[in-house]
Amino acid sequence: MGYSGEALGKALEELEALDPSYKADPESLWSLGGISGSEAVMAYAAHRRGRTGQGVKVAVLDTGVDATISQLPGYDFVEEDTTPQDAFPGGHGTGVAGLVKEVAPGVGIVPVRVCDEGGTCRASRVVRGVCWVVQNRQGPTVVNLSLGGDTPVEALKLALQAALSQGIPVAVAAGNQGNQGSPAHYPAAFDLSGLVAVGALEARPGSPPGWGPAPYSTQGAYVDLAAPGTDLSCPLPGGGAGSCTGTSFATPLVAGTMALWLQVDPSLTPAQVQQRLAQYAKTLSFPPQAVGAGMLDLSQAP
């Protein structure tokens, strides 16, 4: 899959005039308690097999990541400095990064702040963030995009094609507009091989308890996979834990799993990583537009 730098340059020029905004969009604000998303997807089985994501980096393009989470050098495109702190009330990127580390405790988190303290993510910043990851990456890398909106931005599509063509798989939130008619959510709705759009699941009572699509999770033909996203336990800025809900938080469980696959075989293409995720997903009795290939499952592999 190629892309031309010239096309990206032209698309960026057009973007400067419009610059729509995306949102880092938690479905609900933080509360106490929460379930372990990594346990629900059986990450401990992968850890027992020696899969921790060691040697792999996950770039978290978000509201920044609090210093209480161990991280590698990153960049802040909001304040144009090298301190991408999380200024979103209650945190967003911090929770996302913490969930990546739950699944893949050995990864290096690369914080890239593209969203401001209000959760607004200018499309131009997201594009620059993706390009920065492509230019600065060293070794196997995954991108996590727990953000989006209703505008398909050509420059972002081109930047993501560049990342994918460089072997960087991308996990992206499917959106939280399931209760508003499920409008297409970008960049999740871009049809790019190796870009995995993640829907959110919630625990359903029963014996044993099951999992089903969360009502807020946006549905569509582009949904590739589903992961727990409701009432997950995740870290807060400054330390401590809260509970967070939204496709924003299902996504890093998948990004962490992508890192485990790249630890096993760094030569896997993004399309092959996506295929492995689907192959080992747990089948759910819900339509694919709600859950894609099924529920993320690490019990058998990697």
Residue pairs with C-beta under 8 A, 6 or more apart in sequence:
1 161
1 164
1 165
1 192
1 193
2 161
2 165
3 158
3 161
3 162
3 165
7 158
8 131
8 155
8 158
8 159
8 162
11 154
11 155
11 158
12 124
12 127
12 155
14 154
14 155
15 123
15 124
15 127
15 153
15 154
15 155
16 124
18 123
19 122
19 123
19 124
20 123
20 149
20 151
20 153
21 120
21 121
21 122
21 123
21 149
22 115
22 120
22 121
22 122
22 123
22 126
22 147
22 148
22 149
22 151
22 186
23 115
23 119
23 120
23 121
23 147
23 148
23 149
24 62
24 63
24 88
24 92
24 93
24 115
24 119
24 121
24 146
24 147
24 248
25 119
25 147
25 148
25 173
25 175
25 176
25 246
25 248
26 90
26 92
26 95
26 176
26 244
26 245
26 246
26 248
26 249
27 176
27 200
27 214
27 216
27 229
27 245
27 246
27 247
27 248
28 244
28 245
28 246
29 89
29 90
30 90
30 91
30 95
30 236
30 242
30 243
30 244
31 231
31 242
31 243
32 242
32 243
33 231
33 233
33 243
34 231
34 232
34 233
34 234
34 241
34 242
34 243
34 244
35 203
35 228
35 231
35 232
35 233
36 102
36 232
36 233
37 99
37 102
37 103
37 227
37 228
37 229
37 232
37 233
37 234
37 249
37 250
37 253
38 44
38 99
38 102
38 103
38 253
38 256
40 203
40 211
40 228
41 103
41 227
41 228
41 253
41 257
41 295
41 296
41 297
41 298
42 297
42 298
42 299
43 102
43 103
43 256
43 257
43 298
45 298
45 299
45 300
46 103
46 257
46 260
46 298
46 301
46 302
47 105
49 302
51 104
51 260
51 263
51 264
51 298
51 302
52 104
52 105
52 106
52 107
52 260
52 263
53 103
53 104
53 105
53 106
53 107
53 256
53 259
53 260
53 262
53 263
54 106
54 107
54 263
55 106
55 139
55 140
55 263
55 266
56 104
56 106
56 107
56 108
56 139
56 140
56 141
56 142
56 259
56 260
56 262
56 263
56 266
57 72
57 107
57 108
57 109
57 110
57 137
57 138
57 139
57 140
57 141
57 142
57 259
58 97
58 100
58 104
58 107
58 108
58 109
58 110
58 141
58 142
58 143
58 144
58 252
58 255
58 256
58 258
58 259
59 74
59 110
59 112
59 129
59 133
59 137
59 141
59 142
59 143
59 144
60 93
60 96
60 97
60 100
60 109
60 110
60 111
60 112
60 144
60 146
60 252
61 112
61 114
61 126
61 129
61 130
61 133
61 143
61 144
61 145
61 147
62 86
62 92
62 93
62 96
62 97
62 111
62 112
62 113
62 114
62 115
62 144
62 146
62 147
63 86
63 87
63 88
63 91
63 92
63 93
63 94
63 113
63 115
63 116
63 117
63 119
64 76
64 78
64 84
64 85
64 86
64 87
64 88
64 93
64 94
64 111
64 113
64 115
65 71
65 74
65 84
65 85
65 86
65 93
65 94
65 96
65 97
65 109
65 111
66 85
66 86
66 91
66 94
66 235
66 236
66 237
66 238
67 85
68 94
68 235
68 237
68 238
68 239
69 94
69 97
69 98
69 101
69 109
69 235
70 101
70 109
71 97
71 108
71 109
71 110
71 111
72 108
72 109
72 110
73 82
73 110
74 82
74 84
74 110
74 111
74 112
74 113
75 81
75 82
75 84
75 112
75 113
75 129
75 132
76 82
76 83
76 84
76 85
76 113
77 112
77 113
77 114
77 125
77 128
77 129
77 132
78 113
78 114
78 115
78 116
78 125
79 113
84 93
84 111
84 112
84 113
85 113
86 92
86 93
86 94
86 113
86 237
87 116
87 117
88 115
88 117
88 118
88 119
89 117
90 236
90 237
90 242
91 235
91 236
91 237
92 115
92 119
92 146
92 248
93 111
93 113
93 115
93 146
94 234
94 235
94 236
94 237
95 234
95 235
95 236
95 242
95 244
95 248
95 249
96 144
96 146
96 234
96 248
96 249
96 251
96 252
97 109
97 111
97 235
97 252
98 234
98 235
99 232
99 234
99 249
99 252
99 253
99 256
100 107
100 109
100 144
100 252
100 255
100 256
100 259
101 107
101 109
101 256
102 253
102 256
103 252
103 253
103 256
103 257
103 259
103 260
103 298
104 256
104 257
104 259
104 260
104 263
106 263
107 256
107 259
110 133
110 141
112 129
112 132
112 133
114 121
114 122
114 125
114 126
114 128
114 129
114 147
115 121
115 125
115 147
121 147
123 151
123 153
123 155
123 156
124 155
126 145
126 147
126 153
126 156
127 153
127 155
127 156
127 159
130 143
130 156
130 159
130 160
130 162
130 163
131 159
131 162
133 141
133 143
133 163
133 168
134 159
134 162
134 163
134 166
134 168
137 166
137 168
139 266
140 167
140 259
140 262
140 263
140 266
141 168
142 168
142 169
142 170
142 171
142 255
142 258
142 259
142 262
143 163
143 168
143 169
143 170
143 171
143 255
144 170
144 171
144 172
144 251
144 252
144 255
145 170
145 171
145 172
145 173
145 187
145 251
146 172
146 173
146 246
146 247
146 248
146 249
146 251
146 252
147 173
147 248
148 172
148 173
148 175
148 185
148 186
148 187
148 188
149 185
149 186
150 183
150 184
150 185
150 186
151 186
152 184
152 186
152 189
152 190
153 186
153 187
156 186
156 187
156 190
157 187
157 190
157 192
160 170
160 187
160 190
160 192
160 195
161 192
163 170
164 170
164 192
164 193
164 194
164 195
164 270
167 269
167 270
168 270
169 194
169 195
169 196
169 258
169 262
169 270
169 273
169 274
170 192
170 194
170 195
170 196
170 270
171 196
171 198
171 251
171 252
171 254
171 255
171 258
172 187
172 188
172 195
172 196
172 197
172 198
172 251
173 185
173 188
173 197
173 198
173 246
173 247
173 248
173 250
173 251
174 185
174 188
174 197
174 198
174 199
174 200
174 217
174 218
174 219
174 220
174 222
174 223
174 247
175 182
175 183
175 185
175 188
175 217
175 218
175 247
176 200
176 216
176 217
176 218
176 246
176 247
176 248
177 183
177 185
177 216
177 218
178 213
178 214
178 215
178 216
178 217
178 218
178 219
179 215
179 216
182 218
182 219
182 220
183 218
184 220
184 222
185 218
185 220
187 195
188 195
188 197
188 198
188 218
188 222
188 223
189 197
189 220
189 222
190 222
191 222
193 270
193 271
193 274
194 269
194 270
194 271
194 273
194 274
195 270
195 274
196 224
196 225
196 254
196 258
196 273
196 274
196 277
197 220
197 222
197 223
197 224
197 225
197 292
198 223
198 224
198 225
198 226
198 227
198 247
198 250
198 251
198 253
198 254
199 213
199 214
199 217
199 218
199 219
199 223
199 225
199 226
199 227
199 229
199 247
199 250
199 290
199 291
199 292
200 213
200 214
200 216
200 217
200 226
200 227
200 228
200 229
200 230
200 245
200 246
200 247
200 249
200 250
201 211
201 212
201 213
201 214
201 217
201 226
201 227
201 228
201 229
201 230
201 250
201 284
201 291
201 295
202 211
202 212
202 213
202 214
202 215
202 228
202 229
202 230
202 231
203 209
203 210
203 211
203 228
203 230
203 231
204 210
204 211
204 212
211 226
211 228
211 284
211 295
212 284
212 286
213 219
213 226
213 286
213 290
213 291
214 229
214 230
214 245
216 245
216 246
216 247
217 226
217 229
217 247
217 250
217 290
218 247
219 287
219 289
219 290
220 289
221 288
221 289
223 288
223 289
223 290
223 291
223 292
224 274
224 277
224 278
224 292
224 293
225 254
225 277
225 278
225 281
225 291
225 292
225 293
225 294
225 295
225 296
226 250
226 284
226 290
226 291
226 292
226 294
226 295
226 296
227 250
227 251
227 253
227 254
227 295
227 296
228 250
228 253
228 295
229 245
229 246
229 247
229 248
229 249
229 250
230 245
231 243
231 244
231 245
232 243
232 244
232 245
232 249
233 241
233 242
233 243
234 241
234 242
234 243
234 244
234 249
235 241
235 242
236 242
253 296
254 277
254 296
257 277
257 296
257 298
257 302
258 273
258 277
260 298
260 302
261 268
261 273
261 276
261 277
261 302
262 268
262 273
263 302
264 302
268 276
276 301
276 302
277 293
277 296
278 292
278 293
278 294
280 297
280 298
280 300
280 301
281 292
281 293
281 294
281 295
281 296
281 297
282 294
282 295
282 296
282 297
283 294
284 291
284 294
284 295
